Amino acid sequence: MRFLRPISVGDEVSCYCTLHQEGETSLAVKVETWVRERSGRHPEKVTEGVLTYVAVDDDGKPRSLRRIDQS
């Protein structure tokens, strides 16, 4: 995550996320955070990054993102 500038209390904050990459056991999501100051200025990007989420089983080991029907 890269922080471009601080966010002040009272600012309007919006987060936008898009799927960046999908693997067998993980997803990478691109996140951008924009802020509009209380003064109403045009929105400005304040953070960005790519977050990776890994699916794990009950033992904490990576598992497939594909759901297996257990019926």
PDB file as gemmi writes it, atoms N, CA and C in Angstrom:
CRYST1    1.000    1.000    1.000  90.00  90.00  90.00 P 1                      
ATOM      1  N   MET A   1       0.857  -1.167   0.000  1.00  0.00           N  
ATOM      2  CA  MET A   1       0.000   0.000   0.000  1.00  0.00           C  
ATOM      3  C   MET A   1       0.899   1.224   0.000  1.00  0.00           C  
ATOM      4  N   ARG A   2       0.590   2.155  -0.846  1.00  0.00           N  
ATOM      5  CA  ARG A   2       1.361   3.393  -0.911  1.00  0.00           C  
ATOM      6  C   ARG A   2       0.457   4.536  -0.480  1.00  0.00           C  
ATOM      7  N   PHE A   3       0.897   5.291   0.513  1.00  0.00           N  
ATOM      8  CA  PHE A   3       0.134   6.422   1.014  1.00  0.00           C  
ATOM      9  C   PHE A   3       0.678   7.700   0.384  1.00  0.00           C  
ATOM     10  N   LEU A   4      -0.178   8.429  -0.330  1.00  0.00           N  
ATOM     11  CA  LEU A   4       0.243   9.619  -1.045  1.00  0.00           C  
ATOM     12  C   LEU A   4       0.113  10.875  -0.199  1.00  0.00           C  
ATOM     13  N   ARG A   5      -0.874  10.890   0.697  1.00  0.00           N  
ATOM     14  CA  ARG A   5      -1.038  12.013   1.630  1.00  0.00           C  
ATOM     15  C   ARG A   5      -2.031  11.601   2.707  1.00  0.00           C  
ATOM     16  N   PRO A   6      -2.022  12.297   3.848  1.00  0.00           N  
ATOM     17  CA  PRO A   6      -2.943  11.946   4.936  1.00  0.00           C  
ATOM     18  C   PRO A   6      -4.393  12.323   4.614  1.00  0.00           C  
ATOM     19  N   ILE A   7      -5.300  11.688   5.334  1.00  0.00           N  
ATOM     20  CA  ILE A   7      -6.732  11.988   5.252  1.00  0.00           C  
ATOM     21  C   ILE A   7      -7.122  12.655   6.564  1.00  0.00           C  
ATOM     22  N   SER A   8      -7.864  13.742   6.497  1.00  0.00           N  
ATOM     23  CA  SER A   8      -8.276  14.466   7.700  1.00  0.00           C  
ATOM     24  C   SER A   8      -9.657  14.012   8.166  1.00  0.00           C  
ATOM     25  N   VAL A   9      -9.894  14.127   9.460  1.00  0.00           N  
ATOM     26  CA  VAL A   9     -11.210  13.830  10.018  1.00  0.00           C  
ATOM     27  C   VAL A   9     -12.233  14.738   9.338  1.00  0.00           C  
ATOM     28  N   GLY A  10     -13.339  14.150   8.900  1.00  0.00           N  
ATOM     29  CA  GLY A  10     -14.393  14.921   8.257  1.00  0.00           C  
ATOM     30  C   GLY A  10     -14.332  14.886   6.736  1.00  0.00           C  
ATOM     31  N   ASP A  11     -13.218  14.388   6.166  1.00  0.00           N  
ATOM     32  CA  ASP A  11     -13.134  14.263   4.710  1.00  0.00           C  
ATOM     33  C   ASP A  11     -14.038  13.131   4.241  1.00  0.00           C  
ATOM     34  N   GLU A  12     -14.540  13.242   3.020  1.00  0.00           N  
ATOM     35  CA  GLU A  12     -15.332  12.178   2.396  1.00  0.00           C  
ATOM     36  C   GLU A  12     -14.366  11.215   1.721  1.00  0.00           C  
ATOM     37  N   VAL A  13     -14.432   9.931   2.091  1.00  0.00           N  
ATOM     38  CA  VAL A  13     -13.489   8.926   1.596  1.00  0.00           C  
ATOM     39  C   VAL A  13     -14.233   7.904   0.752  1.00  0.00           C  
ATOM     40  N   SER A  14     -13.676   7.584  -0.422  1.00  0.00           N  
ATOM     41  CA  SER A  14     -14.242   6.560  -1.308  1.00  0.00           C  
ATOM     42  C   SER A  14     -13.139   5.576  -1.685  1.00  0.00           C  
ATOM     43  N   CYS A  15     -13.445   4.276  -1.619  1.00  0.00           N  
ATOM     44  CA  CYS A  15     -12.500   3.232  -2.015  1.00  0.00           C  
ATOM     45  C   CYS A  15     -13.050   2.514  -3.234  1.00  0.00           C  
ATOM     46  N   TYR A  16     -12.192   2.304  -4.223  1.00  0.00           N  
ATOM     47  CA  TYR A  16     -12.568   1.630  -5.454  1.00  0.00           C  
ATOM     48  C   TYR A  16     -11.663   0.427  -5.629  1.00  0.00           C  
ATOM     49  N   CYS A  17     -12.283  -0.731  -5.859  1.00  0.00           N  
ATOM     50  CA  CYS A  17     -11.534  -1.982  -5.952  1.00  0.00           C  
ATOM     51  C   CYS A  17     -11.842  -2.675  -7.278  1.00  0.00           C  
ATOM     52  N   THR A  18     -10.806  -3.261  -7.874  1.00  0.00           N  
ATOM     53  CA  THR A  18     -10.971  -4.054  -9.088  1.00  0.00           C  
ATOM     54  C   THR A  18     -10.132  -5.321  -8.958  1.00  0.00           C  
ATOM     55  N   LEU A  19     -10.619  -6.395  -9.563  1.00  0.00           N  
ATOM     56  CA  LEU A  19      -9.864  -7.641  -9.569  1.00  0.00           C  
ATOM     57  C   LEU A  19      -8.638  -7.447 -10.448  1.00  0.00           C  
ATOM     58  N   HIS A  20      -7.465  -7.649  -9.878  1.00  0.00           N  
ATOM     59  CA  HIS A  20      -6.202  -7.430 -10.581  1.00  0.00           C  
ATOM     60  C   HIS A  20      -5.687  -8.738 -11.175  1.00  0.00           C  
ATOM     61  N   GLN A  21      -5.806  -9.825 -10.396  1.00  0.00           N  
ATOM     62  CA  GLN A  21      -5.322 -11.127 -10.842  1.00  0.00           C  
ATOM     63  C   GLN A  21      -6.028 -12.218 -10.045  1.00  0.00           C  
ATOM     64  N   GLU A  22      -6.311 -13.338 -10.706  1.00  0.00           N  
ATOM     65  CA  GLU A  22      -6.942 -14.476 -10.031  1.00  0.00           C  
ATOM     66  C   GLU A  22      -6.080 -15.703 -10.251  1.00  0.00           C  
ATOM     67  N   GLY A  23      -5.730 -16.375  -9.158  1.00  0.00           N  
ATOM     68  CA  GLY A  23      -4.949 -17.599  -9.239  1.00  0.00           C  
ATOM     69  C   GLY A  23      -5.775 -18.777  -8.758  1.00  0.00           C  
ATOM     70  N   GLU A  24      -5.118 -19.900  -8.594  1.00  0.00           N  
ATOM     71  CA  GLU A  24      -5.804 -21.107  -8.132  1.00  0.00           C  
ATOM     72  C   GLU A  24      -6.210 -20.995  -6.665  1.00  0.00           C  
ATOM     73  N   THR A  25      -5.370 -20.334  -5.850  1.00  0.00           N  
ATOM     74  CA  THR A  25      -5.645 -20.241  -4.416  1.00  0.00           C  
ATOM     75  C   THR A  25      -5.742 -18.803  -3.909  1.00  0.00           C  
ATOM     76  N   SER A  26      -5.587 -17.816  -4.800  1.00  0.00           N  
ATOM     77  CA  SER A  26      -5.558 -16.436  -4.325  1.00  0.00           C  
ATOM     78  C   SER A  26      -6.167 -15.455  -5.323  1.00  0.00           C  
ATOM     79  N   LEU A  27      -6.498 -14.283  -4.800  1.00  0.00           N  
ATOM     80  CA  LEU A  27      -6.981 -13.161  -5.598  1.00  0.00           C  
ATOM     81  C   LEU A  27      -6.123 -11.949  -5.257  1.00  0.00           C  
ATOM     82  N   ALA A  28      -5.790 -11.165  -6.272  1.00  0.00           N  
ATOM     83  CA  ALA A  28      -5.115  -9.892  -6.042  1.00  0.00           C  
ATOM     84  C   ALA A  28      -6.099  -8.800  -6.435  1.00  0.00           C  
ATOM     85  N   VAL A  29      -6.314  -7.859  -5.538  1.00  0.00           N  
ATOM     86  CA  VAL A  29      -7.295  -6.798  -5.733  1.00  0.00           C  
ATOM     87  C   VAL A  29      -6.576  -5.447  -5.711  1.00  0.00           C  
ATOM     88  N   LYS A  30      -6.775  -4.661  -6.767  1.00  0.00           N  
ATOM     89  CA  LYS A  30      -6.217  -3.306  -6.794  1.00  0.00           C  
ATOM     90  C   LYS A  30      -7.187  -2.385  -6.067  1.00  0.00           C  
ATOM     91  N   VAL A  31      -6.650  -1.607  -5.133  1.00  0.00           N  
ATOM     92  CA  VAL A  31      -7.469  -0.699  -4.332  1.00  0.00           C  
ATOM     93  C   VAL A  31      -6.935   0.725  -4.504  1.00  0.00           C  
ATOM     94  N   GLU A  32      -7.842   1.641  -4.801  1.00  0.00           N  
ATOM     95  CA  GLU A  32      -7.519   3.069  -4.831  1.00  0.00           C  
ATOM     96  C   GLU A  32      -8.448   3.766  -3.847  1.00  0.00           C  
ATOM     97  N   THR A  33      -7.899   4.664  -3.056  1.00  0.00           N  
ATOM     98  CA  THR A  33      -8.697   5.440  -2.115  1.00  0.00           C  
ATOM     99  C   THR A  33      -8.602   6.908  -2.503  1.00  0.00           C  
ATOM    100  N   TRP A  34      -9.779   7.520  -2.629  1.00  0.00           N  
ATOM    101  CA  TRP A  34      -9.877   8.928  -3.022  1.00  0.00           C  
ATOM    102  C   TRP A  34     -10.546   9.703  -1.903  1.00  0.00           C  
ATOM    103  N   VAL A  35     -10.205  10.975  -1.784  1.00  0.00           N  
ATOM    104  CA  VAL A  35     -10.786  11.810  -0.736  1.00  0.00           C  
ATOM    105  C   VAL A  35     -11.262  13.132  -1.335  1.00  0.00           C  
ATOM    106  N   ARG A  36     -12.358  13.610  -0.783  1.00  0.00           N  
ATOM    107  CA  ARG A  36     -12.845  14.957  -1.098  1.00  0.00           C  
ATOM    108  C   ARG A  36     -12.852  15.709   0.238  1.00  0.00           C  
ATOM    109  N   GLU A  37     -12.090  16.774   0.291  1.00  0.00           N  
ATOM    110  CA  GLU A  37     -12.003  17.546   1.536  1.00  0.00           C  
ATOM    111  C   GLU A  37     -13.346  18.208   1.845  1.00  0.00           C  
ATOM    112  N   ARG A  38     -13.525  18.571   3.100  1.00  0.00           N  
ATOM    113  CA  ARG A  38     -14.768  19.225   3.532  1.00  0.00           C  
ATOM    114  C   ARG A  38     -15.045  20.493   2.743  1.00  0.00           C  
ATOM    115  N   SER A  39     -14.008  21.113   2.215  1.00  0.00           N  
ATOM    116  CA  SER A  39     -14.181  22.346   1.442  1.00  0.00           C  
ATOM    117  C   SER A  39     -14.853  22.083   0.100  1.00  0.00           C  
ATOM    118  N   GLY A  40     -14.992  20.791  -0.279  1.00  0.00           N  
ATOM    119  CA  GLY A  40     -15.668  20.444  -1.516  1.00  0.00           C  
ATOM    120  C   GLY A  40     -14.779  20.424  -2.745  1.00  0.00           C  
ATOM    121  N   ARG A  41     -13.454  20.516  -2.547  1.00  0.00           N  
ATOM    122  CA  ARG A  41     -12.548  20.457  -3.691  1.00  0.00           C  
ATOM    123  C   ARG A  41     -12.728  19.156  -4.455  1.00  0.00           C  
ATOM    124  N   HIS A  42     -12.199  19.124  -5.657  1.00  0.00           N  
ATOM    125  CA  HIS A  42     -12.271  17.913  -6.474  1.00  0.00           C  
ATOM    126  C   HIS A  42     -11.569  16.757  -5.754  1.00  0.00           C  
ATOM    127  N   PRO A  43     -12.061  15.530  -5.971  1.00  0.00           N  
ATOM    128  CA  PRO A  43     -11.446  14.373  -5.310  1.00  0.00           C  
ATOM    129  C   PRO A  43      -9.973  14.227  -5.700  1.00  0.00           C  
ATOM    130  N   GLU A  44      -9.204  13.669  -4.758  1.00  0.00           N  
ATOM    131  CA  GLU A  44      -7.774  13.446  -4.969  1.00  0.00           C  
ATOM    132  C   GLU A  44      -7.431  12.048  -4.471  1.00  0.00           C  
ATOM    133  N   LYS A  45      -6.631  11.297  -5.245  1.00  0.00           N  
ATOM    134  CA  LYS A  45      -6.220   9.953  -4.826  1.00  0.00           C  
ATOM    135  C   LYS A  45      -5.217  10.070  -3.676  1.00  0.00           C  
ATOM    136  N   VAL A  46      -5.455   9.320  -2.586  1.00  0.00           N  
ATOM    137  CA  VAL A  46      -4.593   9.410  -1.414  1.00  0.00           C  
ATOM    138  C   VAL A  46      -3.858   8.106  -1.093  1.00  0.00           C  
ATOM    139  N   THR A  47      -4.375   6.971  -1.553  1.00  0.00           N  
ATOM    140  CA  THR A  47      -3.671   5.700  -1.383  1.00  0.00           C  
ATOM    141  C   THR A  47      -3.949   4.814  -2.579  1.00  0.00           C  
ATOM    142  N   GLU A  48      -3.046   3.872  -2.799  1.00  0.00           N  
ATOM    143  CA  GLU A  48      -3.243   2.853  -3.819  1.00  0.00           C  
ATOM    144  C   GLU A  48      -2.418   1.636  -3.451  1.00  0.00           C  
ATOM    145  N   GLY A  49      -2.839   0.495  -3.926  1.00  0.00           N  
ATOM    146  CA  GLY A  49      -2.076  -0.717  -3.663  1.00  0.00           C  
ATOM    147  C   GLY A  49      -2.765  -1.923  -4.238  1.00  0.00           C  
ATOM    148  N   VAL A  50      -2.048  -3.029  -4.236  1.00  0.00           N  
ATOM    149  CA  VAL A  50      -2.595  -4.308  -4.655  1.00  0.00           C  
ATOM    150  C   VAL A  50      -2.530  -5.226  -3.439  1.00  0.00           C  
ATOM    151  N   LEU A  51      -3.693  -5.702  -3.009  1.00  0.00           N  
ATOM    152  CA  LEU A  51      -3.798  -6.583  -1.845  1.00  0.00           C  
ATOM    153  C   LEU A  51      -4.059  -8.002  -2.328  1.00  0.00           C  
ATOM    154  N   THR A  52      -3.331  -8.970  -1.765  1.00  0.00           N  
ATOM    155  CA  THR A  52      -3.495 -10.374  -2.146  1.00  0.00           C  
ATOM    156  C   THR A  52      -4.171 -11.129  -1.013  1.00  0.00           C  
ATOM    157  N   TYR A  53      -5.234 -11.833  -1.345  1.00  0.00           N  
ATOM    158  CA  TYR A  53      -5.986 -12.648  -0.390  1.00  0.00           C  
ATOM    159  C   TYR A  53      -5.821 -14.107  -0.778  1.00  0.00           C  
ATOM    160  N   VAL A  54      -5.471 -14.954   0.188  1.00  0.00           N  
ATOM    161  CA  VAL A  54      -5.258 -16.371  -0.064  1.00  0.00           C  
ATOM    162  C   VAL A  54      -6.334 -17.165   0.675  1.00  0.00           C  
ATOM    163  N   ALA A  55      -7.007 -18.069  -0.053  1.00  0.00           N  
ATOM    164  CA  ALA A  55      -7.995 -18.960   0.567  1.00  0.00           C  
ATOM    165  C   ALA A  55      -7.241 -20.046   1.331  1.00  0.00           C  
ATOM    166  N   VAL A  56      -7.653 -20.282   2.589  1.00  0.00           N  
ATOM    167  CA  VAL A  56      -6.997 -21.310   3.395  1.00  0.00           C  
ATOM    168  C   VAL A  56      -8.032 -22.283   3.933  1.00  0.00           C  
ATOM    169  N   ASP A  57      -7.572 -23.501   4.199  1.00  0.00           N  
ATOM    170  CA  ASP A  57      -8.461 -24.510   4.772  1.00  0.00           C  
ATOM    171  C   ASP A  57      -8.405 -24.425   6.300  1.00  0.00           C  
ATOM    172  N   ASP A  58      -9.034 -25.371   6.968  1.00  0.00           N  
ATOM    173  CA  ASP A  58      -9.095 -25.359   8.435  1.00  0.00           C  
ATOM    174  C   ASP A  58      -7.724 -25.495   9.095  1.00  0.00           C  
ATOM    175  N   ASP A  59      -6.744 -26.025   8.351  1.00  0.00           N  
ATOM    176  CA  ASP A  59      -5.386 -26.188   8.875  1.00  0.00           C  
ATOM    177  C   ASP A  59      -4.475 -25.018   8.509  1.00  0.00           C  
ATOM    178  N   GLY A  60      -5.044 -23.999   7.874  1.00  0.00           N  
ATOM    179  CA  GLY A  60      -4.253 -22.832   7.498  1.00  0.00           C  
ATOM    180  C   GLY A  60      -3.442 -23.011   6.229  1.00  0.00           C  
ATOM    181  N   LYS A  61      -3.698 -24.078   5.493  1.00  0.00           N  
ATOM    182  CA  LYS A  61      -2.991 -24.345   4.230  1.00  0.00           C  
ATOM    183  C   LYS A  61      -3.788 -23.756   3.072  1.00  0.00           C  
ATOM    184  N   PRO A  62      -3.097 -23.250   2.041  1.00  0.00           N  
ATOM    185  CA  PRO A  62      -3.818 -22.726   0.874  1.00  0.00           C  
ATOM    186  C   PRO A  62      -4.733 -23.789   0.268  1.00  0.00           C  
ATOM    187  N   ARG A  63      -5.927 -23.358  -0.137  1.00  0.00           N  
ATOM    188  CA  ARG A  63      -6.883 -24.270  -0.770  1.00  0.00           C  
ATOM    189  C   ARG A  63      -7.362 -23.630  -2.063  1.00  0.00           C  
ATOM    190  N   SER A  64      -7.951 -24.424  -2.911  1.00  0.00           N  
ATOM    191  CA  SER A  64      -8.469 -23.931  -4.178  1.00  0.00           C  
ATOM    192  C   SER A  64      -9.612 -22.946  -3.941  1.00  0.00           C  
ATOM    193  N   LEU A  65      -9.677 -21.936  -4.788  1.00  0.00           N  
ATOM    194  CA  LEU A  65     -10.808 -21.006  -4.724  1.00  0.00           C  
ATOM    195  C   LEU A  65     -12.080 -21.655  -5.229  1.00  0.00           C  
ATOM    196  N   ARG A  66     -11.957 -22.705  -6.006  1.00  0.00           N  
ATOM    197  CA  ARG A  66     -13.118 -23.412  -6.546  1.00  0.00           C  
ATOM    198  C   ARG A  66     -13.813 -24.170  -5.427  1.00  0.00           C  
ATOM    199  N   ARG A  67     -15.097 -23.928  -5.257  1.00  0.00           N  
ATOM    200  CA  ARG A  67     -15.873 -24.630  -4.235  1.00  0.00           C  
ATOM    201  C   ARG A  67     -16.112 -26.068  -4.676  1.00  0.00           C  
ATOM    202  N   ILE A  68     -15.943 -26.974  -3.728  1.00  0.00           N  
ATOM    203  CA  ILE A  68     -16.205 -28.390  -3.994  1.00  0.00           C  
ATOM    204  C   ILE A  68     -17.537 -28.731  -3.350  1.00  0.00           C  
ATOM    205  N   ASP A  69     -18.482 -29.272  -4.142  1.00  0.00           N  
ATOM    206  CA  ASP A  69     -19.778 -29.675  -3.618  1.00  0.00           C  
ATOM    207  C   ASP A  69     -19.587 -30.913  -2.759  1.00  0.00           C  
ATOM    208  N   GLN A  70     -19.903 -30.818  -1.459  1.00  0.00           N  
ATOM    209  CA  GLN A  70     -19.686 -31.924  -0.541  1.00  0.00           C  
ATOM    210  C   GLN A  70     -20.954 -32.702  -0.244  1.00  0.00           C  
ATOM    211  N   SER A  71     -21.989 -32.586  -1.101  1.00  0.00           N  
ATOM    212  CA  SER A  71     -23.221 -33.319  -0.822  1.00  0.00           C  
ATOM    213  C   SER A  71     -23.210 -34.692  -1.422  1.00  0.00           C  
TER     214      SER A  71                                                      
END                                                                             
